Every structure is written in C-alpha cells, then in structure tokens.
Amino acid sequence: MSFNVELAIRLLPDLAAGLWTTVLLLLPTFFFGFLLSIPLALAKRSRSASMRRPATWYVAFMRGAPQLVLLYFVYNGFPYLGLVRDTFLWVFFKEPMFCAIFVFVLNHAAFLAEIWRGALKNVPKGIVEAAQALGTPTWLIFVRIEFPLAFRIGFPAYRNEVVLFLKATSVVGAITVFDILGFAKEAIDLTFDPFTPLAMASLLYWGMVQVVQLTFDRIEWAMRLDRQA
C-alpha cells in the first residue's frame, strides 16, 4: 500500500474542517485553563489547609485520570444527573463539543497549576522580600514580580504541556466530535485505505505543532530581549 495523492487531495476539505474543530477546542482550553491554573497554584501553596487540600486533591485526580475516561464520564454520565438534565446546564452539556472543552479546561488547568506551583516556589525570595520591605501590596507583588518571574521559570514546562495537550485532543472522536483524526477514520471506513488518511492527519498535527513551537520561540525571544533591556 502506498500514499494515494488523489485521495489525499480529496480529503483536504474534510481534514481542514477537522483542523478548524481542533483549533476551536484548543483556544478556549488554553485560555480558560491558563486562567484557572493560577488560583489553583496559589491554593496549593496556601497555608490554609481548607484551601490547600481541595486544590491538591483536585490536581492529583485530574492529572491521574485519563482524558478519555473523563470525556466518557462527562458526556455519558452527566446526562443522568438531574442537576444537569433538568436545568439550564443541559443546554451546555448536551453538546459533545462543549463537553470536550469542559474536560480539557479542567484537565489542562490541573497540569498548569503544578507547573506554576513549582515555578513560584523557585522565585528568589530576596526579590519578594525587597518588595515587601518597600511596602508594596501583596497582590501587586504577585502580579508585577512573582508571577512574571514564575512564568519565565516555568515557560519550558508550559511549552511542553501545550504541545502534548494539542496532540492529546485526538481523543475527542470517542464522543462523536469530528476533529482531524475523526475525519481520517471516516475516510478509512469509506476508502479502505488506512495509510493515506492517517498520513495526512499526521502531517496536519505535525504542522500544528510546528506553528505552536514557532509561536513559543517568538515569545521566548521577546522575553530574552525584555530581560536584556
């Protein structure tokens, strides 16, 4: 079996639609996952056990449970809950796309929270103490000093997490969301040619990863220039 160029060209519109679906999954996941991860990281570092323990349990569960299991749990399990089925929440959870985004955001935030927790732990204490000695409010120290430094420290791990998560989105086909891999599988069923559709899907995922890598390269370059300035 060899690569079928004619079939590959015919598949391009469907695979492009799958690519767009993947992008629609990733954008809210990265945005809301990032926002949620910061309070989670702060909660894990809190001296209050009432804040630290729930955050620790949440992160441990989300990092330990497979994404596919979580997708099945939300998509197939939530409709049986009266709180979901009989309320306004059903408008959201009846859509497989929204179920996938919901799971991805919670899962992504858990991994990022652990990255930021470790990065914040490695921020030089002397810098923070100097800001405190000047009477700078705690929230301003975090926004202007602690988290920017932690972001630089955790940037390589954050970059890897984004790339790994991008590739992990291919599991959404299990709950009837047609992404790149979903359209490739459909093409296999119709053409009985597994090689060409999967090769095309692999190329698209590779291309997306390269775009992400280049984007992070630009961000890293900008941070270096800012540091030199």
N, C-alpha and C positions, 0 to 999 in steps of 0.2 A: 504494500500500500504506500502511495506517495502523496505529496501535497498537491491538492487539486486547485489550481489557480482560479479556474472558472467558478468553482463552488465558493472559494474564498471571497471573490468579488460579489457574488450573490448574497453572501452572508453579511456584508458590510453594513447595510441599513439596520438589520436586526441587532447586530453587535453594537452599533452606535447607540441604538435605543437602550441596550443593556448598560452601556458605558454611562449614559446620562442617568439611568437609575442608580448606578453605583455612586455617582457624584452626588445625587440627591440624598443618598444615605449618609455619605461621608461628611458633607458640610455641616448639617445640624449636629451630627455626632461629635465632630471635633470642636465645634463652638460651645455647645452646652456641656459637653464632657469636660472641657477645659475650665469653664466657669464653676461647675460643681466640684471639681477636684480640689480647688483652693480651700474652700471651707472644710472639706473632708480632711485635707492635710493638716489644717490648723486644729481641727478637732482631735486628730490623732496625737498632736503634740500638746494638747491641753493638760493642765494639771488636774482638772476636774474629771474624776472617774466617770461621772454621768455623761460627759461628752466624749471622753476618750474611748470608753469601752464599746458603745454602739458603733462608732466610726471604725474601730478596729475590727469588730465582728463583720460589719458590712464589707469592708475592703477584703477581709480574708475570704468571705463567702463568694464575692464577685470574682476575685482572682482565681479561686479554686474551682468554681463551677464552669463546665464547658459552655461556650456560647450557644452551641446547638441545643443543648438541654434547656438553657434559659429561653431560647426562642420558642421551643415547643411548649414550655411551661406557660409563657405569656400568651402565645397565640391560641393554644388549645385549652389551657387551663383557666385563664381569666374569664372566658365567656360563661363558665359555670358559677361564677361568683355573682350573687345578687347585687352587690355593691357596684359591679361593673355593668352587668347586663341590664339592670333596671334603672340606671341613672344616665346622666349625660356622658359618663365615661365611655359608654358603649359606642358613641359616635367616633371616638378615637381608636379604641381597641378592636373594633370590628375590621379595621383596615390592616392587612398584613404589613404594609409599608410602615405604618406608624408603630406597630408592634416591634418591628425590627429596629427602628430608630430609638424607641424607648429602651430596649435591651442594650443596644450598642452604647447609648449615652451613659447608662448606669455602669456598664462594664468598663468602658473606656475611662470614666472618671475614677474608678477604683484603682486602676493601674497608674494613672497620672498622680493620684493622691500619694501613692507610695514613692513615686519619683520626687515629688515636691517635698515630702516629709524628709527624705534623706538629704535633699539639696539644702533645705532650710537648716538642717542640723549642722551642715558644713559651712554655713556662712560664718566668717570670722566674728567672734564675739566682741572683739575690741572695737570694731566699727559700730556695732549696735550700741555698745556701752557709751561710746563717744557721743552718739546722737542723743542718748538718754540724758547724758550729763549736760547737754545743751538745752534740756527741757523740751525736746521735740515730742509731740504726742505719739503714743504707741501706734496708732493706726497709720500715721504719716511715716513713721519709721518703717513699717511693713511695706507700705505702698511705694515709697521712694528709695528705700535702701535694701531691706531684707529680701523681698520677692524678686526685684530685678537681679540681685546677685545670685539668688537661688535659681532663677531661670537660666542664667549663664552656666551655673554649675550642672544643672540637670538637663541642659539642652541636648547633649548627645543621647541620653537615655530617652528623652522626649521624642527625638527624631526617630529612633529605632521603634518606639512604640507606635508612632503614626504609620510607619511603613508596614509593620507587622499587622496592624489593625486594618489597613487598606486591603491587604491580601486575605484577611480573615472574613471580610464581608461576603465572600463567595458562598458562605453557608446559608444565605437568605433564601436560596432556592428551595430549601426544605419547607418554607412556609408560603410557597407559591409567589414569591417576589421574583420577577424575571430580571435578573441582572446579567452581566456578561456571561457568566457560566450557565445561567438558566437558558439563555438563547442558544448557547453552544450545545447543551444537552438536547434541546428540542431539535436542533439541526441534525444531531447524530441519529435521533429516532426516525427522522424523515429521510435521511440520505444513506444511512447505514455506513457512514464514513466517520469514524471517531477521530481520525488523525487531523484532518483539516480544520474542523470547528475548534478542537481543543488547542491546536497550534495557534489559531487566530486569537482565541481567548487569552492564551499565554502571552502573546505579543502585546495585546491591549493592556493586560495587567502590568507587564514589564514597562510599557510606555508610561503608565500612570505613576509607577514607582520612580521612574527617571524624572518626571515632572516634579514630584514631591521632593526628591533628592536635590534637584537644582534649586527649588524654592528654599529649602533649608540651607543650601550652600550660600545663597544670596543673603539670607538672614544672618548666618554666621559671619559672613564677610562684613556686613553692616555693623554687627556688634563689635568686631575687631577694630573697625575704623573709629567707632564711638569710643572704644576703650583707649585707643592711641591718642585721640583728641583730648 
